Amino acid sequence: MKLWPGSISMRLAWLFALASVLVSGAIGTYLYQSLEREIASRDDTALIGRVDRMRALVDDSASVEALRSKPNLYGNMLGNRDSVLWMIDAQGKRIIEINPDQLPLPSLRASKRIDLADAAEGKPTRLAWVDVEQGGRHFQLVAGKMLAERNLILASYRNTLLIALAVGAILSFALGWLIGERSLRPVRQLADRAAAIDVRSLHVRLDGADTQPRELRALSAALNQMLQRLAGGFAQLSRFSEDLAHEMRTPLGNLMGHTQQTLGKARSIQEYEDLLASNQEEYERLARMIDSMLFLARSEHTDAVIEREAIDLAELAGQLVDYFEGMAEERGVAFAVHASGILHADRVLVRRAMANLMANALQHGPQNSTVTVSAEAQAESVAIMVHNTGVAIDEKHLPHLFERFYRCDSARTKGTDSGGLGLAIVRSIMDLHGGSAGVVSGQGGTCFTLRFPRRVIP
């Protein structure tokens, strides 16, 4: 069972009540202690005054016996049953005693000045005393006040404070709940509007930002941005599904058409072998497409791990040039390598990204041209560039080249082996490394640039 309520309104109510109890309790305690000190101070002042007046009577009287014979001189200054008075000689004999409740005679130390203390025995009593001398005889004057009435007053005041504290806590709880319910109304309205948005209404945004509290405006803006990203991602996923269906339909249609045509009548063994060879090419195309799709799906996981190592860029570029040498000779294309330095990255992924760019340059570069592969260490990054002198790409296509299955036109994609995913794989590889991929195209050709965070050794 959870002790803390799940409702924010109830939490606010409990916090209001707790704050009220703490504040009111602190104020009540302060007031109670202040009243207690004030009453005690006044009682002590009254007791000191009585002892002073009694001492003055003793000094003004001819003898103690004369003072005893006129009890009205000192009896009137007591005035109630809570006050006591003793005059005690050196032998402990009570010369004068006013003691309505028959309190025990206190044993007090000698003191030449008025002293104060609480009675050690009997009912709670506050005492004031002083030693005096009259006619060569020593006496002790003791005045006292019983504390029962004071304690009753303080107990009543304490009970009143406790009742007020309890009532204040209850009212604070109710007020906190009402304030919480009213204050959280915009949150509930925002939640209702957000709940009404589904897959078919991702274009809807959470309006009313101008009328919302300042604290919720940032949340509304963040939710609208999230909806915008979701709408973009959903649209991209829809386009991806359509493009994927289109890309896979072509090889599957070829396989089905060739197979149906061959099975339409009896064929020679050579024709069947030709069909199998043709089908094998389509199967390989499908396999490459599926492999690329799996790579893209895995690279999007946030927990994807890359293994960085020191890569000699000149050596890696040379290996790739050797790999594409046969294809380059068929197309009459030469490679020029101007790469140097050490890059700390995942060797397999960097090799794949560069291979995709070089294959793309061979695909779209004109015959008898040169594809230039270069690397440049900059202040905060190291850039790898692949440049071909082919026909310039229309500027409107440049922002979309790294999207999955994006085609500028059918002529540029004829005969490609990447299935429209080669440049998308390049961008995913750069995202894994925290880098970026870019392209510029003009009259001098097209240059793709891979920019890695600077981890290069000069």
C-alpha positions in Angstrom: 0.0 0.0 0.0 1.4 3.4 -1.0 1.4 6.0 1.8 1.9 8.9 -0.7 -1.3 9.5 -2.7 -1.1 9.2 -6.5 -3.2 12.3 -7.1 -1.3 15.6 -7.3 -4.3 17.4 -5.9 -4.2 15.2 -2.8 -0.5 15.6 -2.5 -0.9 19.4 -2.6 -3.7 19.1 0.0 -1.4 17.1 2.3 1.5 19.4 1.8 -0.7 22.4 2.5 -1.9 20.8 5.7 1.6 19.8 6.7 2.9 23.3 6.0 0.0 24.8 8.0 0.7 22.5 11.0 4.4 23.3 10.9 3.9 27.1 10.6 1.0 27.3 13.0 2.7 24.9 15.5 5.8 27.0 15.5 3.8 30.2 16.0 1.7 28.6 18.7 4.7 27.3 20.5 6.3 30.7 20.4 3.2 32.4 21.7 2.7 29.8 24.4 6.3 30.1 25.6 6.0 33.9 25.5 2.9 33.8 27.6 4.5 31.4 30.1 7.5 33.6 30.4 5.4 36.7 30.8 3.2 35.2 33.5 6.2 33.8 35.4 8.0 37.2 35.1 5.0 39.0 36.6 4.6 36.5 39.4 8.3 36.9 40.3 7.9 40.6 40.2 4.9 40.4 42.5 6.7 38.1 44.9 9.8 40.3 45.1 7.5 43.3 45.8 5.8 41.4 48.6 9.1 40.5 50.2 10.3 44.1 49.9 7.1 45.5 51.5 7.3 42.9 54.3 11.0 43.8 54.9 10.0 47.5 55.0 7.3 46.6 57.6 9.8 44.8 59.7 12.3 47.7 59.5 9.5 50.2 60.5 8.1 48.2 63.4 9.3 48.6 66.9 9.4 44.8 67.4 8.3 41.6 65.8 5.7 41.2 68.4 4.1 44.5 67.4 4.1 43.3 63.8 2.4 40.0 64.8 -0.3 42.0 66.7 -1.3 43.8 63.5 -1.8 41.1 60.9 -3.8 43.4 58.7 -0.6 45.2 57.8 0.7 42.3 55.8 -2.4 40.1 55.4 -4.1 42.6 53.0 -1.2 42.5 50.6 -1.8 38.8 49.9 -5.4 39.0 48.9 -6.1 35.4 47.8 -5.7 31.8 48.8 -2.8 31.2 46.3 -0.4 33.3 48.3 1.6 32.2 51.3 3.9 34.1 53.8 6.3 33.0 56.5 8.5 34.9 58.9 10.9 32.4 60.4 13.4 33.0 63.2 16.9 31.5 63.4 15.6 28.5 65.3 13.1 27.7 62.5 10.1 28.9 64.5 7.3 30.5 62.5 6.8 34.0 63.8 4.3 34.9 61.1 2.5 32.4 58.9 -0.2 32.9 56.3 -0.7 29.4 54.7 -4.3 28.6 53.7 -3.4 25.2 52.1 -1.0 24.2 54.9 2.0 23.9 52.7 5.1 22.4 54.3 7.7 24.9 55.6 10.4 25.2 53.0 14.1 24.8 53.8 15.9 27.6 52.0 19.5 28.8 52.0 20.5 32.1 53.7 20.4 35.0 51.3 21.1 38.7 52.0 19.2 39.7 48.8 15.9 38.5 47.5 16.2 35.1 45.9 13.7 33.1 43.9 13.1 29.3 43.5 10.4 26.7 43.1 9.3 24.7 46.1 10.9 21.3 46.3 8.0 19.7 48.2 4.2 19.9 48.2 2.1 21.6 45.7 3.9 23.5 42.9 4.8 26.9 44.4 7.0 29.8 43.5 9.0 31.2 46.4 10.9 34.5 47.1 12.9 35.0 50.3 15.5 37.2 52.0 17.2 37.3 55.4 16.5 40.3 57.6 17.7 41.5 61.1 15.5 43.3 63.7 16.5 44.1 67.2 19.6 41.9 67.0 17.5 38.9 65.9 17.8 37.2 62.5 14.7 36.3 60.5 13.9 34.9 57.1 11.0 36.3 55.2 9.4 33.9 52.6 6.6 34.9 50.2 5.1 32.3 47.9 2.6 31.9 45.2 1.0 28.6 44.3 1.2 27.8 40.6 -2.1 25.8 40.2 -4.0 28.8 38.8 -1.1 29.6 36.4 -0.9 26.0 35.3 -4.7 26.0 34.6 -4.4 29.1 32.5 -1.5 27.8 30.5 -3.2 24.4 30.1 -6.4 26.1 28.8 -4.3 28.3 26.4 -2.4 25.2 25.3 -5.6 23.3 24.5 -7.0 26.2 22.6 -3.8 26.3 20.5 -4.1 22.6 19.8 -7.7 22.9 18.8 -6.9 25.9 16.5 -4.0 23.9 15.1 -6.2 20.9 14.2 -8.9 23.1 12.7 -6.3 25.0 10.7 -4.8 21.8 9.4 -8.2 20.6 8.3 -9.0 23.9 6.6 -5.6 24.0 5.0 -6.1 20.4 3.7 -9.5 21.4 2.2 -8.1 24.6 0.8 -5.1 22.9 -0.7 -7.3 20.3 -2.4 -9.5 23.0 -3.9 -6.5 25.0 -5.1 -4.9 21.8 -6.5 -8.0 20.8 -8.4 -8.4 24.3 -9.8 -4.7 24.8 -10.6 -4.4 21.5 -12.4 -7.4 22.0 -14.6 -5.2 23.3 -17.5 -3.1 20.1 -17.1 -6.3 17.9 -17.4 -7.4 20.0 -20.4 -4.0 19.5 -22.0 -4.1 15.8 -21.3 -7.6 15.6 -22.9 -6.4 17.3 -26.1 -3.3 15.1 -26.3 -5.4 12.0 -25.8 -7.6 13.0 -28.7 -4.6 12.9 -31.1 -4.1 9.5 -32.9 -2.3 8.2 -36.0 -4.9 9.9 -38.3 -4.5 13.3 -36.6 -0.8 13.7 -36.1 -1.1 17.1 -37.9 -3.2 18.4 -34.9 -1.3 20.6 -32.5 -2.0 21.5 -28.9 -3.4 25.0 -29.1 -4.3 27.5 -26.4 -0.7 28.3 -25.5 -1.6 32.0 -24.9 -4.2 31.1 -22.3 -2.2 28.5 -20.5 -0.1 29.1 -17.4 3.6 29.9 -18.1 4.7 26.6 -16.6 2.6 24.6 -19.2 3.6 26.6 -22.2 7.0 24.9 -22.4 5.3 21.5 -22.0 2.8 22.3 -24.8 5.7 23.5 -27.0 7.7 20.3 -26.3 4.6 18.1 -27.0 4.0 20.0 -30.3 7.6 19.4 -31.3 7.2 15.8 -30.4 4.0 15.5 -32.5 5.8 17.2 -35.4 8.7 14.7 -35.1 6.2 11.8 -34.9 4.3 13.1 -37.9 7.5 13.4 -39.9 8.7 10.0 -38.8 5.3 8.4 -39.6 5.3 10.0 -43.0 8.9 8.8 -43.6 7.9 5.3 -42.5 4.9 5.4 -44.9 7.1 6.5 -47.7 9.7 3.9 -46.8 7.0 1.2 -46.9 5.9 2.4 -50.3 9.4 2.6 -51.6 10.3 -0.8 -50.2 7.3 -2.4 -51.8 8.2 -0.7 -55.1 11.8 -1.8 -54.9 11.0 -5.4 -54.0 8.2 -5.6 -56.6 10.7 -5.1 -59.5 13.0 -8.1 -58.8 10.0 -10.2 -57.8 8.2 -9.3 -61.0 11.2 -10.2 -63.0 11.6 -13.5 -61.3 7.9 -14.3 -61.8 7.8 -13.1 -65.4 10.9 -15.0 -66.5 9.8 -18.1 -64.7 6.3 -18.1 -66.1 7.6 -17.4 -69.6 10.1 -20.3 -69.4 7.5 -22.7 -68.0 5.1 -21.8 -70.8 6.6 -24.6 -73.0 9.4 -27.1 -72.9 12.8 -25.6 -72.9 16.3 -26.9 -73.4 18.7 -27.4 -70.5 20.7 -24.3 -71.6 17.6 -22.1 -71.4 16.8 -23.4 -67.9 20.4 -22.7 -66.9 20.1 -19.2 -68.3 16.9 -18.7 -66.3 18.6 -19.9 -63.1 21.5 -17.5 -63.7 19.1 -14.6 -64.3 17.2 -15.5 -61.2 20.4 -15.7 -59.2 21.2 -12.1 -60.1 17.7 -11.0 -58.9 18.1 -13.1 -55.7 21.5 -11.4 -55.0 19.9 -8.0 -55.5 17.2 -8.8 -53.0 19.8 -10.1 -50.6 21.8 -6.9 -50.8 18.6 -4.9 -50.3 17.6 -6.9 -47.2 21.2 -6.7 -45.8 21.1 -2.9 -46.2 17.7 -2.6 -44.6 18.9 -4.7 -41.6 22.0 -2.6 -41.3 19.9 0.6 -41.2 17.5 -0.9 -38.6 20.4 -1.9 -36.3 22.2 1.4 -36.7 19.1 3.3 -35.4 19.3 1.5 -32.0 20.6 3.8 -29.3 22.7 1.0 -27.9 24.6 0.4 -31.1 28.3 0.1 -30.3 31.1 1.0 -32.6 34.7 -0.2 -32.1 37.1 2.6 -32.7 40.6 1.9 -33.9 43.4 3.9 -35.6 42.8 3.8 -39.4 45.5 4.9 -41.8 43.4 6.8 -44.4 46.0 6.5 -47.2 46.1 2.7 -46.7 42.3 2.3 -46.5 41.9 4.4 -49.7 44.5 2.4 -51.5 42.7 -0.9 -50.6 39.4 0.4 -51.9 41.0 1.6 -55.1 42.4 -1.9 -55.7 38.9 -3.3 -55.0 37.2 -1.1 -57.5 40.0 -1.3 -60.1 38.2 -3.8 -62.3 35.0 -1.8 -62.4 36.9 1.4 -63.0 38.7 -0.1 -66.0 35.4 -1.2 -67.5 34.1 2.3 -67.2 37.3 4.1 -68.2 37.6 5.9 -64.9 40.8 6.5 -63.0 41.2 7.1 -59.2 43.4 9.8 -57.7 44.1 9.5 -54.0 45.2 12.4 -51.8 44.6 11.0 -48.3 46.8 11.0 -45.3 46.6 10.9 -41.5 45.1 8.6 -38.9 41.4 8.5 -38.2 40.1 6.9 -35.0 36.8 5.2 -36.0 35.2 1.9 -36.7 37.2 0.4 -39.6 34.5 -1.8 -41.1 31.9 1.1 -41.1 34.3 3.7 -42.5 35.3 1.2 -45.2 31.6 0.6 -46.1 30.8 4.3 -46.2 33.8 5.1 -48.5 33.0 2.1 -50.7 29.4 3.3 -51.1 30.6 6.8 -52.1 33.2 5.4 -54.5 30.7 3.1 -56.1 28.3 6.0 -56.5 31.1 8.1 -58.1 31.9 5.3 -60.6 28.2 4.9 -61.4 27.6 8.5 -62.2 31.0 9.7 -63.4 31.6 10.0 -67.1 34.0 7.9 -69.0 37.6 8.8 -69.2 37.3 10.9 -66.0 39.0 10.9 -62.7 37.4 10.2 -59.2 39.4 11.9 -56.5 39.5 10.5 -53.0 41.0 12.9 -50.4 41.2 13.5 -46.7 41.8 16.8 -44.8 42.4 17.3 -41.1 40.7 20.5 -39.9 40.5 22.3 -36.5 37.7 20.2 -35.0 37.1 17.4 -37.5 38.7 15.3 -40.3 36.9 15.3 -43.6 37.0 12.5 -46.3 35.9 13.7 -49.7 35.0 11.7 -52.9 34.7 13.8 -56.0 33.5 12.9 -59.5 33.2 15.1 -62.6 29.7 13.9 -63.6 26.6 15.9 -64.5 25.6 18.3 -61.7 22.7 17.3 -59.5 19.8 19.6 -59.5 19.9 21.7 -56.3 16.4 20.7 -55.3 17.6 17.0 -54.9 20.6 17.7 -52.7 18.8 17.8 -49.3 17.1 14.5 -50.1 20.0 12.4 -51.5 20.7 10.6 -48.1 17.1 9.6 -47.7 16.1 5.9 -48.2 15.1 5.0 -51.7 15.3 8.5 -52.9 15.8 8.8 -56.7 16.7 11.9 -58.6 15.6 10.3 -61.8 15.5 6.9 -63.4 18.6 7.6 -65.5 20.8 8.2 -62.5 19.8 4.9 -60.9 20.1 2.6 -63.8 22.1 -0.4 -63.0 22.8 0.5 -59.4 23.4 -2.3 -56.9 22.6 -0.3 -53.7 18.8 -0.5 -54.1 18.5 3.1 -53.2 20.0 2.6 -49.7 23.7 3.3 -50.3 23.7 6.9 -49.3 21.2 6.3 -46.5 23.7 3.8 -45.1 26.5 6.4 -45.3 24.4 8.9 -43.3 23.7 6.2 -40.6 27.4 5.4 -40.3 28.2 9.0 -39.8 25.4 9.4 -37.2 26.9 6.4 -35.3 30.3 8.3 -35.2 28.7 11.6 -34.2 29.7 13.1 -37.6 27.9 14.3 -40.7 27.6 13.6 -44.4 27.2 16.3 -47.0 27.2 16.9 -50.7 27.8 19.8 -53.1 27.3 19.7 -56.8 28.0 22.1 -59.6 29.7 22.6 -63.0 32.9 21.0 -61.6 31.1 17.8 -60.6 29.7 16.4 -57.4 31.6 16.1 -54.1 30.4 14.0 -51.1 32.1 14.8 -47.8 32.2 12.7 -44.6 33.1 14.8 -41.6 34.2 12.9 -38.5 34.9 14.5 -35.1 38.6 15.3 -34.8 40.5 12.1 -33.7 43.4 12.4 -36.1 47.0 12.1 -35.3 49.1 14.5 -37.4 
